């Protein structure tokens, strides 16, 4: 597998089918005032999913640029993978974050989006995800990313980062956590360092 390479949305749009396939994925998040064990602030709820191949990724999938825009294709994929709870959800061009290209095993351009929801809307998606068309097939279930580090220095985010992620999903997650300031920078860097030592 080749290392994903970042490129601009404009550069990505010049890579056309059928030679290039385009995939769009979205990180959905919401402010979350809860505390784990009444002590550890959760700050935000961030959704990822367990995929059919046992890897972690974000909801979304391949889009056909001959028929739809990136965002139309992503919204269709989100409805298929997240179910009726996502009927209200509309990801727009203003939610676009980045594009990455990889050439092996196939030529794929991966587009990434982030969308802030209310905690109530995010819970609605979680509650109805098992009714999604792809539940138990392409999607094995939704998971929340633990955005804290436990007292042992390993549990929480550092342990989560040692999982296997599809494509550039791990890098997309870390980039979003930093740029959206969902985790304090120093805590995020420490979590990454601990995870790298354990990989």
C-alpha positions as CSV (number, residue, x, y, z in Angstrom):
1,X,0.0,0.0,0.0
2,X,1.3,3.5,-0.9
3,X,1.6,6.3,1.6
4,X,-1.3,8.8,1.1
5,X,-0.1,12.2,-0.2
6,X,-2.0,15.5,0.5
7,X,-3.3,17.7,-2.3
8,X,-5.7,20.6,-2.7
9,X,-9.3,20.1,-3.6
10,X,-8.6,21.8,-6.9
11,X,-5.8,19.4,-7.7
12,X,-7.9,16.4,-6.6
13,X,-10.8,17.5,-8.9
14,X,-8.5,17.1,-11.9
15,X,-8.0,13.4,-11.1
16,X,-10.9,12.0,-13.1
17,X,-12.6,8.6,-13.4
18,X,-12.3,6.0,-14.6
19,X,-8.6,6.0,-13.8
20,X,-9.2,7.6,-10.3
21,X,-11.8,6.6,-7.8
22,X,-13.0,9.3,-5.3
23,X,-14.1,8.5,-1.7
24,X,-15.6,10.9,0.8
25,X,-15.7,10.4,4.6
26,X,-16.9,12.6,7.5
27,X,-16.0,13.0,11.1
28,X,-19.1,13.9,13.1
29,X,-18.7,15.4,16.5
30,X,-20.7,17.2,19.2
31,X,-19.9,19.1,22.4
32,X,-20.3,16.6,25.3
33,X,-20.4,18.0,28.9
34,X,-20.3,14.6,30.6
35,X,-17.6,13.3,32.9
36,X,-16.2,9.7,33.0
37,X,-16.6,8.4,36.5
38,X,-17.8,11.9,37.5
39,X,-14.2,13.2,37.2
40,X,-12.7,13.1,33.7
41,X,-14.2,15.6,31.3
42,X,-15.4,14.1,28.0
43,X,-15.4,17.5,26.2
44,X,-16.6,16.1,22.8
45,X,-18.2,13.0,21.3
46,X,-16.5,12.0,18.1
47,X,-17.9,9.2,16.0
48,X,-16.0,6.6,14.0
49,X,-17.1,3.1,12.8
50,X,-15.9,-0.4,12.9
51,X,-15.7,-1.5,9.3
52,X,-16.4,-4.9,7.7
53,X,-12.6,-5.5,7.4
54,X,-12.0,-5.0,11.2
55,X,-10.4,-1.6,10.7
56,X,-11.6,1.7,12.1
57,X,-12.7,4.4,9.7
58,X,-15.2,7.2,9.2
59,X,-18.7,6.9,7.7
60,X,-18.8,7.5,3.9
61,X,-17.6,5.8,0.8
62,X,-17.0,5.9,-2.9
63,X,-18.8,8.5,-5.0
64,X,-19.5,8.6,-8.7
65,X,-18.4,12.0,-9.9
66,X,-20.1,11.5,-13.3
67,X,-23.5,11.6,-11.5
68,X,-23.1,13.7,-8.4
69,X,-20.9,16.2,-6.5
70,X,-18.6,15.1,-3.8
71,X,-21.0,16.3,-1.1
72,X,-24.1,14.7,-2.7
73,X,-22.3,11.4,-2.9
74,X,-21.1,11.7,0.7
75,X,-24.6,12.5,2.0
76,X,-26.0,9.4,0.2
77,X,-23.3,7.3,1.7
78,X,-24.0,8.7,5.2
79,X,-27.7,7.9,4.9
80,X,-26.9,4.3,3.8
81,X,-24.3,3.7,6.6
82,X,-25.9,5.7,9.5
83,X,-29.5,4.9,8.8
84,X,-32.7,6.9,9.4
85,X,-31.2,8.9,12.3
86,X,-29.0,10.7,9.7
87,X,-31.9,11.8,7.5
88,X,-31.5,15.4,8.7
89,X,-27.7,15.4,8.1
90,X,-26.3,17.5,5.2
91,X,-22.6,17.8,4.8
92,X,-21.7,20.8,2.6
93,X,-18.6,22.1,0.8
94,X,-17.9,24.4,3.7
95,X,-17.3,21.3,5.8
96,X,-14.5,20.1,3.6
97,X,-11.1,19.7,5.3
98,X,-8.6,17.8,3.0
99,X,-7.9,15.5,0.2
100,X,-5.3,12.7,0.0
101,X,-4.3,10.5,-2.9
102,X,-2.8,7.0,-2.8
103,X,-1.9,4.9,-5.9
104,X,-1.6,1.4,-4.6
105,X,-3.4,-1.1,-4.5
106,X,-5.7,1.2,-6.6
107,X,-5.7,4.9,-7.5
108,X,-7.9,6.6,-4.9
109,X,-8.6,10.2,-3.9
110,X,-9.9,10.4,-0.3
111,X,-11.8,13.6,0.6
112,X,-12.4,14.4,4.3
113,X,-15.0,16.5,6.0
114,X,-15.9,17.4,9.6
115,X,-19.4,18.4,10.8
116,X,-20.4,19.6,14.2
117,X,-23.8,18.5,15.5
118,X,-25.7,18.9,18.7
119,X,-25.3,16.1,21.2
120,X,-29.0,15.3,20.8
121,X,-28.6,14.9,17.0
122,X,-25.4,12.8,17.4
123,X,-27.3,10.5,19.9
124,X,-30.2,10.2,17.4
125,X,-27.7,8.9,14.8
126,X,-26.2,6.5,17.3
127,X,-29.6,5.2,18.5
128,X,-30.8,4.5,15.0
129,X,-27.6,3.2,13.4
130,X,-28.6,-0.4,13.7
131,X,-31.4,0.3,11.3
132,X,-29.0,1.4,8.6
133,X,-29.0,-0.5,5.2
134,X,-25.3,-1.3,5.7
135,X,-25.4,-2.2,9.4
136,X,-23.8,-5.7,10.0
137,X,-22.6,-5.7,6.4
138,X,-20.2,-2.8,5.5
139,X,-20.5,-1.3,9.0
140,X,-20.2,-3.4,12.1
141,X,-21.0,-0.5,14.5
142,X,-20.3,3.0,15.6
143,X,-17.8,3.9,18.3
144,X,-16.9,7.0,20.2
145,X,-13.3,8.1,20.3
146,X,-12.1,8.5,23.9
147,X,-10.7,12.0,24.0
148,X,-9.0,11.7,27.4
149,X,-6.0,9.8,28.9
150,X,-6.5,7.8,32.0
151,X,-4.2,8.0,35.0
152,X,-2.1,5.1,33.8
153,X,-1.0,7.2,30.8
154,X,-2.2,4.5,28.4
155,X,-6.0,4.1,28.7
156,X,-8.3,6.3,26.6
157,X,-6.9,8.0,23.5
158,X,-3.4,6.5,23.6
159,X,-4.8,3.0,23.6
160,X,-7.4,3.9,21.0
161,X,-4.7,5.1,18.6
162,X,-3.0,1.7,18.6
163,X,-6.0,0.2,16.7
164,X,-5.8,-0.5,13.0
165,X,-7.2,2.3,10.8
166,X,-8.1,2.2,7.2
167,X,-6.1,4.4,4.7
168,X,-5.4,7.9,6.2
169,X,-8.2,7.7,8.8
170,X,-5.8,7.9,11.7
171,X,-4.0,10.9,10.3
172,X,-7.4,12.5,9.5
173,X,-8.6,11.9,13.1
174,X,-5.4,13.5,14.6
175,X,-5.6,16.4,12.3
176,X,-9.2,17.1,13.1
177,X,-8.6,16.7,16.9
178,X,-5.9,19.3,16.7
179,X,-7.4,21.8,14.3
180,X,-10.9,21.7,15.9
181,X,-9.2,21.9,19.3
182,X,-11.2,18.9,20.5
183,X,-8.2,17.8,22.6
184,X,-5.6,20.1,24.1
185,X,-2.5,20.1,21.9
186,X,0.0,18.9,24.6
187,X,-2.3,16.1,25.7
188,X,-2.8,15.0,22.0
189,X,1.0,15.0,21.4
190,X,1.5,12.9,24.5
191,X,-1.2,10.4,23.5
192,X,0.4,10.1,20.0
193,X,3.9,9.5,21.5
194,X,2.6,6.8,23.9
195,X,0.7,5.1,21.1
196,X,3.7,5.1,18.8
197,X,5.8,3.3,21.5
198,X,3.1,0.6,21.8
199,X,2.7,0.0,18.1
